[in-house]
Amino acid sequence: FLVNKIVKMFLLFFLLQFFSNSSSSKDDGQGMVLIKPKIKLFLGRTKENQAKKSDWKSYEVKPFYIDITPITNKAFESFVKDKRYISEAERFQWSFVFDMFVPDQIKSQVEQRVKGAEWWIPVEGAYWKAPKGPSSSVKDRQNHPAVHISYNDAVEYCTWRGARLPSEIEWEFAVRGGLRDQVYPWGNDFQKKRMNIWEGKFPKDNKGRDGYIGAAPVNAFPPQNDYGLYDMVGNVWEWTSTVYGTDPQTQQPQYTLRGGSYVDSVGGEFNHKADVTTRMGNTADAGSDNIGFRCARDVRDPKIEL
């Protein structure tokens, strides 16, 4: 009897230890969902573009966990306080803010803008906790995605969580929600108020028919797919661990961002077409008020977790 009791207590202790560590090593309030891919992925293929080529490469991945939402300001603040972390935008002492949100006084002091993307203003003092510049704060934006986050910042946060960034393949498996070749996470047809994108004449007039002009709370819209994932397409770009290419000017590696943001469009009339295939690359130190991230992690014990 005593032996059986000891064995039961050991098993209970083991299970408590396992499940207390199964979502993350730190309590940041972020939840994860288990993705168990059951079909092959043809990266970037949809019913709209599948006829463009016949040799689409297929991929498979092992089951993995991914955050239900992008990392929020509240969650990122937990990390900053615990690690006393200083983000790259803080160290650089500036970051890019969309023109519409920058006061005229600050804009008048800007001597140089990005050619071809003049709507991005380098604002001194802009970083995750002051997303629009020194006069702004996240006090009333705790459930908004943390932005001005570089790839390096995202890696540091996910490591602190006992997690990692998702690969691009994992990210696309997740966004598709188990569907094959669909344009959006929920299917082929665009649906209003399912994602935060630009609605109006870019870059001066956003009608905000979806309820938002800039970045929105991570749960402002219903889950976008059957996996219960929020905000995969639109709102803010998300870093992945996959190398995109090399920056032609600096020769630094670029990493792949997925999902598009609030400045993108339904049909790609300006910026990027916001759907499950949306992607771009940027260097590891890049950041702006439309770049965030979410974490992923491996399945640690298939016998228990699957």
N, C-alpha and C positions, 0 to 999 in steps of 0.2 A: 504493500500500500504506500509506504513512504517513498519507495523508488518511483512508482507511477506518479506520485504527486510532484516529485522533483523533476521528472521528465516533462510533465505538463507545464510546470512553472518555467522551465527552460525554453520550451516551445513558445509559450506566451511571450516571454522576454524577447525571443528572436523575432517574432512577428511584429511586436511593437517597435522594435528597433528598425526593422525593414521598412514598415510603412511610414514611420516618422521620417525616414530619409528618402522615400520613394518619389516624392514630388520635387524636393529640392533640399539642399543642405541649410538653407536660410529661409526664414518665414517672411516673405515679402508680399504675401497676399495674392500672388499670381497662381492660377490653376493651370493644369495641363490636361490634355486629352491624348489617349493612346490611338495612334494611327496604325492600322494593320492593312497595308495595301493588298488588294486581292486581284488586281489586274496590272498589266504592264502599262507603263507610261511612255507615250510618244511626246517627248519634251517639245513644247511650243506648238503642238498641232491642235487645230480646232476644225470644226466643220467648215469654217470660212476659208481656211488656208490649206487644207489637206491636199488639194489638187495641185498645189504649186510644185510639189516634188513627190517622187515615189519612194525615196529611200529614207524615210523618217526613222531615226534610231530609237529603239525601245530600251527602257530601263526598268529595273526592279530594285527595290530596297527592302531591308529588314524592317520589322515593326519598330516604331520610335514614338516618343512623346513630343508634343509641341504645345506651346502656350496657347491658351484659348483666345487671348487678346494680345495686342502689342503691349510692351512694357509701359506701365503708366508712370506718371510723375511721382505718385505715392510710392510705388515699388522702387523706382530708381533712387528716391530720396533715402529709403531704408539702406540701400547699398552705400550711398555716399556717406551717410552718418557712420555706418559700421566700419568702413574702410578709410574714412577721411579722404575720399577720392576727389581728385581735381580733374575735371573733364578736359579734353583737348581744346574745346572752344574757350574755356576759362584760361588755359595756358596761353593760347594765341591772343586772347583778349578781344576777339571779335568772331562773328559768324554771319552767314547770309540770312537775311529776313526778306520776305516778299514785300515788294514795293507798296502795296496797298496798306500795309500795317506800320509803315515807317513814317514818323512825323516829318512834315516838310522841312523843318529846321535841320533835321539830321540829313535828309536827302540833299539839301543845298550844300552841305559840307563834303559830300562824296565827290572826289575828283575823278575816280576811275570805276567803270562798271564792266561786267563781263560782256564781251562782244557777243551779240546774238542772244543774250539772256539778260538784257538791261533791267529787267524787273526784279532781279536778285540784288539786294543792296547789302554791301558789307557794313554791318552795324557793330560799332565798338560796344563791348559789354553784353552782347547777346550770347546766351548759353542756355542750357536746359531749364534753369531756374528763373531766367529772365528771357523768355522765348522771343519777345518782340523788342528787346533792348532794356537798358537800365531802369526805365520807368515801369516795366511790366513785372508780373510775378505769376507763380503757379498756385498761389494760395487758394483760388477758386477754380483751379484746373487739375485737381488731384487725380481725376479719372480720365484725363486727356493723355495721349501718348507722349512719352518723354521724347523731345526732339533736340536738334543740334547734337545728335549722338553720332560720333565717328565709329568706324568699324572697330578701332582699337578700344574705344569706350565699351562697345557692345560685348566684345570678347572678355573684357575684364569683369563686366557685370555677370555674364553667363557663367564664367568660371567661379565667381563668388557663390553663385547659386548651386554649384555642383552640376552645371549643365554646359551647354555649348550652343553656338549658332547652328541653325539647320543648314544642310547643304542645299544648293539650288534644286536638286532632284527631289529631296524630301519636301522642300517648300511647295513645289508644284504638285506633288502627290497630295499634300495637305489641302491646298487651295481648291483642288478639283472635287474634293468631297466624295470620292468614289465614282465619279462620272468620267466618261471617256469622250474626249474631243469636243466638249461643250465650251462655249465662249465665256460664260460666267460661272462662278462657283455654284450657282443654283440651276443653271440650264443655259439654253441658247438665246433666250429673249431678254433684252434689257428691261429691268424693272426699276421704277422710280423709288426713291427713298430706300435703296438697298446698299448704297455706297456714297461716300462723300467725294464728289468730283466738281469740276468747274462747269457752271451752267450759265452761259452768257458769252459776251464778246471778250475774249482774252486780249490783253491782261487787265483791262480797266473795269469791266462790268461783270461781276458774278451775281446772278439773280438769286442765288442761294435757295433754289426751290426745294433742295433736300434738307433745308433747315440750317445750313451752316455756310459761312463764307471762308473761314480758314479751317484749321484742324478741328475735328469734333471729338467728343468723348469716345472712348474705345467701344462702348456699348450703345452708341446713339442709334444704331440700326439693329435689326434682328440678326441672328447668326446667318452667315452667308451661305453655309452649306450644311449637308446632313451630318457632318462631323461636329457641328455646334461651334464652329470657329467664327469669330468676329473680325471684321475689318481687314481681311486678307487683301482685298482689292480696294484702292482708293484711300483717302485720308492721309497716310504717310507711307513713304517707301520703307522697306525692311531689308536690313543687311542679311546676306547669307555668307557661308564660309567659302563659297566657290569663287575661284579666280576668274575674272571676266576677260582680262587682257592686260596690256601695258599702256600706261598713260603716254601719249605721243610726245608730250613736252618734257615731262620729268623722268620718264622711263621707269617710274614706280609701278608696282603691280596695282591693278584695279580689282575690286571685289564686286560681286554681283548683287545688285539691289533688285527686289521684286515688288510687284503689286501696284505701283503708281501712287499718286497722291492727289490732294485736293486741287492741284493745278492742271490735272489731266482731263481728257475729254472722252465722250462715248465713242465717237467714230475716228478719233485721231486727227481731227481737224487742226488741232494745235497740241503741242507737247506730245504726250504719249496716249495711245489708245488704251483705256483702262479695261483690262480683262485678265483672264487667268495666265496669259502669256507675257504680260508686260514686264520688261526687264531693262536695266541699264547698268553701267559700271561706274565706279568712282574710286578714288584713292582712299587708303585706310584712314587718313586724317581728315577726310571731308565731312562737312556737316552743314545743315541748314534747318529752317523751321518746318521742313516737310520730310525729314529723315529720322526714322526710329528703328525699332527692331523687336523681335521676340526670340525666345530661346527654345531649344530642343534638348533632348537627352536620349541616350540609348536605353533599351530595355535591359535591366540589370539581371533579372532572374526570370527567364521565360516560363519556368514551371509554375511560378506564382502569378506573374503579371499577365500572361497571355491566356 
